[in-house]
C-alpha cells in the first residue's frame, strides 16, 4: 500500500443545473443526495485507509442543500476538503464554504469568454460567476483551480482563457481532452499544437501553466494515438500509480473505483464499498480491482485525464507529488 496520503473523490449527487453537451448528468433532476449521516459513517474508514483529502463532485455539488455541513464534517475529521462546481452558485456560497473549512475549489470553465463558455455549458452567467467566485476564494486563502474540457470546438480559445485565469489569480489549471462515445476529429493537428504549445511553455512567473500532460500528448506516440485514435494521454508504462492513491466513490450506488476516470467507463464494474450502513474500504475485492488497473491502465485506458496521467508519471519519477495535483 502507498505511504502517500490518499484522495477520496465522492459523487454526492447527480442533479445538475447545467446542460453541458458532453456530460451524462446534463440537466439531471435525480433526487439522490449523499447524506451527512453517510459521510460521517464513512470518514473513520476513510481515515484508517490513509485518506486525508476529500473532493466532492456531481452533478453540481452546490445544489446539495447540505454541502456546507458536509464540508464541515470532513474538516472536523481531519480531512482537507475540496469540491468541483460549474461556478454559477459559487459567489453566494463561497463564504459559508470557506467558514466550514473548504480548502480547495475547482470551477469548470471551457471558453475564453462568457459568450462562448456560457453557450458550451448552456448556463448563463456561469463564466462571470465562476471567475467572481474564484477571486473571492483567493481572498479567503483557498487554493483555486479551473478544469477545462478542450476539443475541436474551443481549442483556439485557450490562449484567451489562459490570460483570463492568470488575471484572476487562479493557481491551478487542468486542460483535459473532450471525450465522447465517438472519435474526436481535429482537422489540423498541427494547428492544435501551434495554438496550444505556448500554453505549456509559458513562463510560470507570468502565466498560469496547465497541470499534467498536454491534452494532445507529450510524446510523438501519445500525439499519434490522440489525433488518430482519440486515445487521450495516459499514465506511462509500466504502472499507473493513481490507483494507489485514489478512491472514487459513487455515493448513490455505493460503488468504488480506483480512479475518477475509470468510474465513467461503461466496461468497468465498480466494487461495492457499502454493506448496509457500514463502509468497507480496501477490501480484498477492491485491492484486486486496484491491482488490475495498476498494471493494465497504461495499455488499456482510453479516457485518462491530463492531471491523472501527469500525477502517475511524477510519482514514478519523483516518488511524490504536491497536494491537489490530480
C-alpha positions as CSV (number, residue, x, y, z in Angstrom):
1,X,0.0,0.0,0.0
2,X,1.1,3.6,-0.7
3,X,2.6,5.6,2.1
4,X,1.4,8.8,0.4
5,X,-1.8,10.5,1.6
6,X,-4.8,9.2,-0.3
7,X,-7.7,11.0,-2.0
8,X,-11.3,10.2,-1.7
9,X,-13.5,11.6,-4.5
10,X,-17.2,11.3,-3.8
11,X,-20.1,11.9,-6.3
12,X,-22.5,13.4,-3.7
13,X,-25.4,13.8,-6.2
14,X,-26.2,13.6,-9.9
15,X,-28.5,16.6,-10.2
16,X,-27.2,19.5,-12.2
17,X,-28.4,22.9,-13.4
18,X,-26.1,23.0,-16.4
19,X,-26.7,21.4,-19.8
20,X,-23.2,20.5,-21.0
21,X,-23.3,18.7,-24.3
22,X,-20.5,16.2,-23.2
23,X,-22.0,15.2,-19.8
24,X,-24.4,12.4,-18.9
25,X,-25.7,14.4,-16.0
26,X,-26.8,17.4,-18.1
27,X,-30.0,19.0,-16.5
28,X,-30.4,15.9,-14.3
29,X,-33.1,16.1,-11.7
30,X,-32.1,13.0,-9.9
31,X,-33.2,13.2,-6.2
32,X,-30.4,11.3,-4.6
33,X,-28.2,13.2,-2.1
34,X,-25.2,11.7,-0.2
35,X,-26.2,12.3,3.4
36,X,-24.4,13.8,6.3
37,X,-25.0,10.6,8.1
38,X,-23.5,8.5,5.4
39,X,-20.4,10.8,5.2
40,X,-20.0,10.7,9.0
41,X,-20.1,6.9,8.9
42,X,-17.6,6.8,6.0
43,X,-15.0,9.1,7.4
44,X,-13.4,6.8,10.1
45,X,-13.0,4.1,7.5
46,X,-11.5,6.6,5.0
47,X,-9.1,8.0,7.6
48,X,-8.0,4.4,8.5
49,X,-7.3,3.8,4.8
50,X,-4.9,6.7,4.6
51,X,-7.3,9.2,3.1
52,X,-6.5,12.8,4.0
53,X,-8.1,14.6,1.0
54,X,-11.7,14.6,0.0
55,X,-13.3,16.1,-3.1
56,X,-17.0,16.4,-3.8
57,X,-18.2,16.0,-7.4
58,X,-21.6,15.7,-9.1
59,X,-23.7,16.7,-10.9
60,X,-23.4,20.1,-9.3
61,X,-22.3,19.8,-5.7
62,X,-23.6,23.3,-4.8
63,X,-27.1,22.1,-5.4
64,X,-26.8,19.8,-2.4
65,X,-28.6,21.6,0.4
66,X,-26.2,20.1,3.0
67,X,-22.9,20.7,1.1
68,X,-21.7,23.3,3.7
69,X,-22.4,20.9,6.5
70,X,-20.7,18.0,4.6
71,X,-17.6,20.2,4.2
72,X,-17.6,21.0,7.9
73,X,-17.9,17.3,8.9
74,X,-15.0,16.4,6.8
75,X,-12.9,19.2,8.1
76,X,-13.6,18.2,11.7
77,X,-12.5,14.7,10.9
78,X,-9.1,16.0,9.8
79,X,-9.7,16.0,6.0
80,X,-8.7,18.7,3.6
81,X,-11.9,19.4,1.7
82,X,-12.4,20.2,-2.0
83,X,-15.2,20.4,-4.5
84,X,-15.7,20.9,-8.2
85,X,-18.5,23.2,-9.4
86,X,-19.8,24.9,-12.6
87,X,-19.5,28.1,-10.6
88,X,-22.9,29.6,-11.1
89,X,-23.8,29.5,-7.3
90,X,-20.2,30.0,-6.1
91,X,-20.2,33.7,-5.3
92,X,-23.1,33.4,-2.9
93,X,-21.8,30.2,-1.3
94,X,-18.0,30.8,-1.0
95,X,-18.2,32.5,2.4
96,X,-20.1,29.7,4.2
97,X,-18.0,27.1,2.4
98,X,-14.8,28.8,3.5
99,X,-16.0,29.1,7.1
100,X,-16.8,25.4,7.1
101,X,-13.2,24.7,6.2
102,X,-13.2,24.2,2.4
103,X,-9.5,24.2,1.3
104,X,-9.7,23.9,-2.5
105,X,-12.3,24.9,-5.1
106,X,-12.4,23.9,-8.7
107,X,-14.5,25.6,-11.3
108,X,-15.2,24.2,-14.8
109,X,-14.6,26.8,-17.5
110,X,-14.4,25.9,-21.1
111,X,-14.5,29.1,-23.1
112,X,-12.3,32.2,-23.3
113,X,-15.3,34.5,-22.7
114,X,-18.8,34.5,-21.3
115,X,-20.2,34.5,-24.9
116,X,-18.6,31.1,-25.7
117,X,-18.4,29.4,-22.3
118,X,-22.0,30.0,-21.3
119,X,-23.0,28.6,-24.7
120,X,-21.0,25.5,-24.3
121,X,-22.3,24.9,-20.8
122,X,-25.8,26.3,-21.7
123,X,-25.7,28.1,-18.4
124,X,-26.0,31.9,-18.5
125,X,-23.7,33.8,-16.0
126,X,-21.6,30.8,-15.3
127,X,-18.4,32.3,-16.7
128,X,-18.6,35.6,-14.8
129,X,-19.9,33.9,-11.6
130,X,-17.2,31.3,-11.8
131,X,-14.4,33.9,-12.0
132,X,-16.0,36.0,-9.3
133,X,-16.2,33.0,-7.0
134,X,-12.6,32.1,-7.7
135,X,-11.4,35.6,-6.9
136,X,-13.3,35.6,-3.7
137,X,-12.0,32.2,-2.9
138,X,-8.4,33.5,-3.3
139,X,-9.3,36.3,-0.9
140,X,-10.4,33.7,1.6
141,X,-7.0,31.9,1.1
142,X,-8.5,28.8,-0.7
143,X,-6.5,27.1,-3.3
144,X,-8.2,27.8,-6.7
145,X,-8.3,25.7,-9.8
146,X,-10.1,25.6,-13.2
147,X,-10.8,22.4,-15.1
148,X,-11.3,22.9,-18.8
149,X,-12.6,20.3,-21.3
150,X,-10.9,21.2,-24.6
151,X,-11.8,19.9,-28.1
152,X,-12.1,21.0,-31.7
153,X,-14.8,23.5,-30.8
154,X,-12.7,25.6,-28.3
155,X,-9.0,24.9,-28.5
156,X,-8.4,28.2,-30.3
157,X,-9.8,30.0,-27.2
158,X,-7.3,28.5,-24.8
159,X,-4.8,31.4,-25.0
160,X,-7.6,33.9,-24.2
161,X,-8.7,31.7,-21.3
162,X,-5.1,31.4,-20.0
163,X,-5.0,35.2,-19.9
164,X,-8.3,35.5,-18.1
165,X,-7.3,32.9,-15.5
166,X,-3.9,34.4,-15.0
167,X,-5.6,37.8,-14.5
168,X,-8.0,36.3,-11.9
169,X,-5.1,34.8,-9.9
170,X,-6.2,31.2,-10.4
171,X,-3.5,28.9,-9.1
172,X,-4.1,25.6,-11.0
173,X,-5.4,24.7,-14.4
174,X,-6.3,21.3,-15.9
175,X,-6.8,21.1,-19.6
176,X,-8.2,17.7,-20.4
177,X,-9.4,16.5,-23.8
178,X,-13.1,16.2,-24.8
179,X,-14.2,12.6,-24.6
180,X,-17.4,11.3,-26.4
181,X,-18.7,8.0,-27.5
182,X,-17.3,8.6,-31.0
183,X,-13.9,9.6,-32.3
184,X,-13.0,13.2,-31.9
185,X,-11.6,14.7,-35.2
186,X,-9.2,17.6,-35.3
187,X,-8.9,18.7,-39.0
188,X,-5.4,20.2,-38.5
189,X,-3.4,18.6,-35.6
190,X,-0.5,20.9,-36.5
191,X,-2.7,23.9,-35.8
192,X,-3.7,22.5,-32.5
193,X,-0.1,22.2,-31.5
194,X,0.8,25.7,-32.8
195,X,-2.0,27.3,-30.8
196,X,-1.7,25.3,-27.6
197,X,2.0,24.6,-27.2
198,X,2.7,28.1,-25.9
199,X,0.3,27.4,-23.1
200,X,2.6,24.8,-21.7
201,X,5.9,26.5,-22.4
202,X,4.8,29.9,-21.0
203,X,6.8,31.5,-18.1
204,X,5.0,30.3,-15.0
205,X,6.0,33.5,-13.2
206,X,3.8,35.4,-15.6
207,X,1.2,33.0,-16.9
208,X,-0.9,30.1,-15.5
209,X,0.6,26.9,-17.0
210,X,-1.6,23.8,-17.2
211,X,-1.0,20.9,-14.8
212,X,0.0,17.4,-16.0
213,X,0.5,16.2,-19.6
214,X,-0.5,18.1,-22.7
215,X,-4.1,17.2,-23.6
216,X,-2.8,16.1,-27.0
217,X,0.2,14.2,-25.6
218,X,3.8,15.0,-24.7
219,X,5.4,12.4,-27.0
220,X,5.1,11.6,-30.7
221,X,3.4,8.3,-29.8
222,X,0.9,9.9,-27.5
223,X,0.1,12.5,-30.2
224,X,-0.4,9.8,-32.8
225,X,-2.7,7.9,-30.5
226,X,-4.6,11.1,-29.7
227,X,-5.1,12.6,-33.1
228,X,-5.6,9.3,-35.0
229,X,-7.5,7.1,-32.4
230,X,-8.9,9.6,-29.9
231,X,-6.9,8.0,-27.1
232,X,-6.0,10.6,-24.5
233,X,-2.6,10.7,-22.9
234,X,-2.4,8.2,-20.1
235,X,0.0,7.0,-17.4
236,X,3.3,5.9,-18.7
237,X,4.4,2.3,-18.5
238,X,4.9,0.1,-16.7
239,X,2.4,1.1,-13.9
240,X,-0.4,3.5,-13.1
241,X,0.2,5.0,-9.6
242,X,-3.0,6.9,-9.5
243,X,-5.0,3.9,-8.4
244,X,-2.7,3.5,-5.3
245,X,-3.7,7.0,-4.1
246,X,-7.3,7.5,-5.2
247,X,-10.7,6.0,-4.2
248,X,-13.6,7.3,-6.3
249,X,-17.0,6.7,-4.7
250,X,-20.3,6.7,-6.5
251,X,-22.3,7.6,-3.4
252,X,-25.7,6.7,-4.8
253,X,-24.7,3.2,-5.7
254,X,-22.1,2.6,-3.0
255,X,-19.5,1.6,-5.7
256,X,-15.8,2.3,-5.6
257,X,-13.3,2.7,-8.3
258,X,-9.5,3.2,-8.4
259,X,-9.7,6.4,-10.4
260,X,-12.2,9.2,-11.2
261,X,-11.7,8.5,-14.9
262,X,-12.5,4.8,-15.0
263,X,-15.6,5.4,-12.9
264,X,-17.1,6.8,-16.2
265,X,-16.1,3.9,-18.3
266,X,-19.1,1.7,-19.2
267,X,-17.0,-1.5,-19.3
268,X,-15.6,-1.2,-15.8
269,X,-17.8,-2.6,-13.0
270,X,-17.5,-0.8,-9.7
271,X,-16.7,-2.5,-6.4
272,X,-19.3,-2.4,-3.6
273,X,-17.9,-0.5,-0.7
274,X,-21.1,-0.3,1.4
275,X,-22.7,-3.0,3.4
276,X,-25.9,-1.7,4.9
277,X,-24.8,1.4,6.9
278,X,-21.2,0.2,7.1
279,X,-18.4,1.3,4.7
280,X,-15.6,-1.1,3.9
281,X,-12.7,0.4,2.0
282,X,-9.6,-1.6,0.9
283,X,-11.5,-4.8,0.8
284,X,-9.8,-7.8,-1.0
285,X,-12.1,-7.2,-4.0
286,X,-11.2,-3.5,-4.1
287,X,-7.5,-4.3,-3.8
288,X,-7.8,-6.7,-6.7
289,X,-9.5,-4.0,-8.8
290,X,-6.6,-1.7,-8.0
291,X,-4.0,-4.3,-8.8
292,X,-5.6,-4.9,-12.3
293,X,-5.6,-1.2,-13.2
294,X,-2.2,-0.5,-11.8
295,X,-0.8,-2.9,-14.4
296,X,-3.3,-2.5,-17.2
297,X,-4.1,1.2,-17.2
298,X,-1.0,2.3,-19.2
299,X,-2.2,0.0,-22.0
300,X,-6.0,-0.2,-21.5
301,X,-7.3,3.2,-20.5
302,X,-8.5,5.5,-23.3
303,X,-10.1,8.3,-21.3
304,X,-7.4,9.4,-18.8
305,X,-7.2,13.0,-17.6
306,X,-4.1,15.0,-18.1
307,X,-3.7,15.5,-14.4
308,X,-4.1,11.8,-13.6
309,X,-1.5,10.9,-16.3
310,X,0.9,13.5,-15.1
311,X,0.4,12.6,-11.5
312,X,1.3,8.9,-12.1
313,X,4.4,9.8,-14.1
314,X,5.5,12.3,-11.5
315,X,5.1,9.6,-8.8
316,X,7.1,7.2,-10.9
317,X,9.9,9.8,-11.5
318,X,9.9,11.6,-8.1
319,X,8.2,9.3,-5.6
320,X,5.9,12.1,-4.5
321,X,3.6,14.7,-5.9
322,X,2.4,18.1,-4.4
323,X,-1.0,18.1,-2.9
324,X,-4.0,18.6,-5.1
325,X,-2.2,17.9,-8.4
326,X,-4.8,15.5,-9.5
